[in-house]
Amino acid sequence: MNSIPKIIFSLSLLAISAITYGQQVISNQERQDVSRILTTLAADGMRGRSALAKDIEKAADFIAGEMKRIGLTPYAEQSYRQSFELDKISPLSKSATVNNQIIPVDHIISLGQQVDLEWDNKSAITIVKIKSGDDFSKVFREHSLSKENTLVLVDPSFENYFVRFGQMLNAPKFIEEPTVQKPSIVYLLTKEIPTTYKIQIKKALQKFPLFNVAGIIPGKSKPNEYVIFSGHYDHIGILPAVGQDSIANGADDDASGVTAMLTLADYYKKQNKNERTLIFVAFTAEELGMYGSKYFSNHIDADQVVAMINMEMIGKDSKFGPNTVYITGYDQSNLGQLMQENLKNTTFKFYPDPYTKQNLFYRSDNAVLAAKGVPAHSFSTSQMDKDEYYHTVNDEVSTLNVQNIISSIEAIAIGASGIVEGRQTPSRVEKLKD
């Protein structure tokens, strides 16, 4: 456990520009702030920044403090928070009888948010069947989208599928929009044609207040066109101890990305050249299923977002070597090409994502806006196939190359300059169908 990572920069090292400009891009003070911000976010005192623990508030307050220091305008609330709620539904008990025949527990699947459900043959519900010979997965999905309370009777020939689906679907789950009540769908594996039936489902409900942290620099001539710079500030909290260490500090994942986001905010604020509005956001609950970025993305007009640069794990050399970053979904828009044009006199290189089989383009906080057609991409250096410290207590600042973070920040700062200043507009991503 490293509570004070050993990172010391001499002034001569701080003056080096990794991307070889005639003059350095970010200032010596901003370079020192990279180390300070990274070390603070990944400190043991942050206790792994779990989105569901009170510990996350300390990280959120620190990020908000940095945004205030930089001079950003709050994006939503004056506290820089964008607050929302996430509900967790956990099964407690379930029982069912059909024609007085008891249905085994593993032959019951319950979907929906209702905490206490009681149905019998007097209940106003729709009853449908999945018959032998049906395409089980297809029909199951169709019934799961029902807009009314539904009892689905499943032929016993699908027992293997049913039990496997039940193991996944009966687990605790998060509800993204708790105020939107969805119908209950109950599946029973049975041969019985119900004359009488009784179903009782009990679930526990936990409410979690969550918040992104976001600030803006208003645009001068194009204030209604947005460029987003982001990273997620949550991590996975406390793990079973390895030796004396139980804190998953999340230095690379993703204190490195949030550090870059804040440093870019400082840089662009001082540059004072942004014609478009710049939004800087630290997302919460990425580790739980990208809930923070989903909420943010579903509450902004995607048509007004010109580009999104999401920074995810940039603390180590990529597989392409120093002074390189790869971009997920590189070929989905020309954002990477435009940014590379602005770096033509440097040694820095943006590469397409080398881990295409892992579908990273839709697995990070850029995903929802990308699905809506925004040139929204994640920028990373993580060697996904080799990183032994990912989601462990060993993801400490001492394992990172801080100069790699600085060079990535400088490359993004210059690479995105044409977009920030309104001279370049990247092509849109093809929208995903609903």
N, C-alpha and C positions, 0 to 999 in steps of 0.2 A: 504494500500500500504506500503510495507516494503522495503524501499530503502537500509537499512543496517540491514540484518537479524542478530538476536541475537544468534550467535554461538560462544561459547568460550570453547576451550578445555584446560584443565590443562595438564601439562606434564605427570602426572600419567595416565590420561585417554588416552593420545596419545600413551602410551607405551603398552596398552592392545591389545593383538591380539585376535580378535573375533573367530578365528578358532583354537585356542589353540595349537599352535606349541611350541616347546621348546624355540624358539626365534621368535620375531615378523617378519613378512614377508616384509612389506614395511617400510621404514625408518620413523622416526619422522618428517623429513622434507617433505617427500612425503605425510604423513598424513595431515600436515598443508596445503600442496598444494591442497589437496582434497577440503578443505573448501574454500580456496582462489579461485580456478578455478570455483567451483560450484557457489559461491556467485557472481563472476564477470559475468558469463554467464547468470545468472538469475536476474541480477540487472535491475532496472527500466530504466537505461540508455541504455540498449540493446533494449528496446521498443518491446519486444515480439518476436524478431528475425524472422519476416516474410520474407520468401524467395523472395517475389516480391517487397520488400521495400529496399531502400538504407540502412536502419538500419542494414541489415544482414551483410554488409561489416565490421562493427565494430566487430561483433562476429567472422567473418572469420579472420580478422587481428589478433585478440587476440589469436585464436587457432594456427594460423601460427607462431605467436611469441612464443608460448609455444613449438611448435615443433622445432623451431630454438634453443630455450634455452636447450631443451633436447639433441639436436644434431642429429635429424633425417635428412636424405637426402630427398630433395623434390621428390615427386613421379612423378609429371608431370612438371609444370612450376617452376621456381626458387622462385616464391612467395608462393609455396606450394599449389597453386590453381590448380584445374583441371576444366578448363572453358568450358562451352557449352552454348547453347542458347535454350530457350523454347519460343515458339510462342503461343499466346492466340488469338483464333478466336472467335469473338462475332457477332451474327446476327444483322443486321441493318434493312433490309427490304427484303420482298419477295413477288412476285406476279406471277400468272400464268393464262393463258387462254388456253382452248382447244376447237377448233371449235368455237372460239369467246365466249365461255362460261367461266365466271370468276370462278376460283377455290378458295374457301375460304382459308384464311391464315392458319387455323389449319388443312387443308387438304394437306399441302405442307411440306415435310421433305427434307432437303438438307444436304448431307454429302460431305466432301472434304475441301480442303484448299483454293480453288479459291476465291479471294476476290470479284471480279465482274464477275458474270456469266450471260451471255445472250445467250439463245438458241431459235431457231425457227425451222420450218420444213425444213430449208435449212442446219441446223447444222449436222455435221458428228458425230452422236451419235447412240448408240444402244438403241432400244426400246423393253422392255420386259414387261410381265404382272405377277401379282399375282392374280390368278383366284379364284372365289368362290369354296370352297371345298379344296383349298390348305392348307397345314400346314403353317400358316402365319409366325410364328416365324422362322421356318426352312428356308423357301424360302426367307424371308427378309434378314436373315444372309448371305445366299448364294449370293444374289445380292449385298450386302454391300461389299463383297470381290472382286467385279468385277475389272478387270485390265484396263477397258476402261470407258470413259464417258458414263453413262447409265441413261435413263429415265425409271422409273418403274411405270407402271399404275396399281393401286391397286383397286380391286373390292370394292364397297361401303359396302358390307356385313361385311367388317373388320373395320368399322369406329371406334368402341370402342378401338380395339387394336391400330389402326393407331394414334388416338389422344393421347393415353397414351405413345406410343413410341415417338411421336413428342415432347411431353413435356420434355422428357429426352434428345433427340438427338438434338433438336434445341437450347439447352442451350449453353452458352459459353464453349469452351473446349480448352485444351492445346494440342499442337502438339509436340510430343517428338523429331521427326527428321524433322525439318522444311526444310532441304535441299532436302529431298526425297519427290518429288511431287507425290501425289496420285490422282487418277481420281475423278471426281465429280459424285455423284450419287444423283439423284433427284427422290423422290417418290411423286406421285400425286394420291389422292383418287378420282376416277372418273369412270363413266360408258362410257364416250365418247371414241370412236375409233378415234384417232387424224388424221384429214386431214390437219389441220393447228394448230399450237400451238406457244405460246410465253412464255418464262420463264425468269424472272429476279431475281437474288439473289444478295444482297449486304451484305458484312461482313466487320467488322473492324479487323485490325491486329495490335497486340501489341507484341513487341519483348522484352524479358527479358533475360539479361545476368545472368547466374547462375554459381556457382562454388562449387564443393566439395573442402575440404581442406585435403591434404594427404601427409604423409611422410613415409619413410621406414628405416629399419635397414637391410642392405644387409646380406644375409646368408653366412656362412663361407664355408661349404662343399656342400650345396645344394641350391645355389643361385636362381635356376630356379623353386624352389618349394616355394609356397607362403602360409603364414598364415595371415589372415586378422582379425584385431580387429577394430570394428566400432561402431558408434552411430550417430544419426542425430542431427545437431545443429540448425535447423530451428524450429520455433514454429508458432503460429497463430497470432501474432502481437497484434493489438489494437482492443478491443471489446467495445460494449456499456458499459458505466460506471456503476459499482456497487458501490454506495456511491461515494467516491472520486477516485476509482481505475478503470482504463480502460486497464491496461497493463496485458496481459496474459504472465506471466514471464516464464512459462515452466520450472520450476525448476526440477521436476521429469521427465517431458516429453520435451526434453530428455537431459537437462543439466547434469543430473545424469549420463547418459550413456556416454556422451562426456568426462565428468570428469574422468570416469573410463578408457576410452580409452587412454587419455593423461597420466594418472598415470601409466598404464601398459606400455606405451611406455618408460616412465622414468625408470621404474623398469627393463624392459628387456634390455634397453640400458646399464644400470649399471651392470647388470648381465653378459653381454657380452658372452652368451653361445648359442646364436641362430645359429644353423646350417642351418636352413631355413630362407629365406627372410621374414621379418615381415612387413606388410603394416598396417599403422594406418590411418584411414580415418573418417572424419566428413562429413556426407552426408547432402546435402541441399534438400529442396523441398519434404521431406518425407510426410509432412502434405498435400501436393497438389496431391499426388499420387505416391510417391516414385521415383520421376524423377531423383534425384541425384544418387541413388543407381542403377537405371536402366541404366543410362549412364555409370557409372563406370563398372558395371557388363558386359555390352555389349562391352566394350573396354578393356577387359582383357581375356586372354586365360583361360577359366574355367578348362581345364584339368591340368593346372599348380597350381591351388588353392587346397591346401591340406585340409584346413578348414577355416571356417569363424565364428567368435564369435561376434555377434552383440548385443550390450547392450542397452536395451530399457526399461527405467523406473525402476530403482533399488533403489529408495530412501526411500522405506518403507518396513516393514516386509511383506513377502508373506503370503498367507493363511496357509502355513505350519509352520509359526513361524520364530523366529530369526535364523540367520545362515543357510538360505535356499534360493535357487534360482530355478525357474522352467525354463525348456528348451523347446521351441516350436519344434514340430516335433521330440520329443525325440527318438521315435522308428524308425525314418527314417534312422538313421545311429547309429554307436556306439560311437560317439563323447562324449556324456554325460557319458557313462560307462567308457571310458578311463580316462576321467577327474576325475571321482569319485574314480577310483583306486588310483590315485595320492593323494587323500585326505583321505585315509583309516585310518590314525592315527589322524584325526581331528574330530571335532563335526559338520563340515559343510556337507550339503547334497544337491545334485542336484536332482530335481524331474521332472517327465514328466509334461507338460503343463496341468493344470486342466481345461482349458477352450476350450476344443477341438471343441465344437460346433461353436465357433467363428472363427475357421480356421486361427488362428494367425500365423501359419507356413508360409502361403503365403500372410500375410498382413503387413509384416515389411520389412526392408531393406535387409534381407537375401534372399528374395523370388526369385529374378531372378537367382542368383547363385545356389540356391537349385534346381530350375527347370532345370538347366543345369547339375545336378548331383553332385554338390559340397556338402559336409557335412557342410552346412551353416545354422546356427540356431540362434534364438534370445534368449537372457538370460534376464529374467525379474523377478521382485517381485511384480508387480502391481496386486492388487486385482480388476480385471476388473469389477466385479459385484458390487463393493462397493465404488469405488473411486469417491467421490463427487467433488473433485477438478480438475478432468480431463477436460482439455480444458476450464478452467475458469480462472478468474483473481486471484483465491485463490491458484493456484499452485505455492506457494512461498517456498523459502528455509526454512522458519520457520516451515513449515509443515512436513519437512523431518526428518528422522533419519539418520544423516550423518555417524554414526557408522555402519549402515546397508550397506551403500555404501562402506565403508572401508573393511568390512568383505567380501563383494562380490568381490571386487577387489583382495583381498588376495587369496580367493578361486580360482578365475579364473587364477591368476598368477601361483599358484602351480598346479592347475588342468591341465592347458595347457602346463606345462613345458616339458612333454615328446614329445608333438607335435612340440613345438618350437625348442627343441634340437635334433629333428630328430629320436628319439627312438620309437615313436608311430606314426601310420598312421591310421586315422579313415576310416571306410568303406564309400563308396560313396552312395549318395542318388539316388534312381531310377529317371531317367530323365523323365520329362514330355514330352509327344508327342507334336510336333509343331501343 
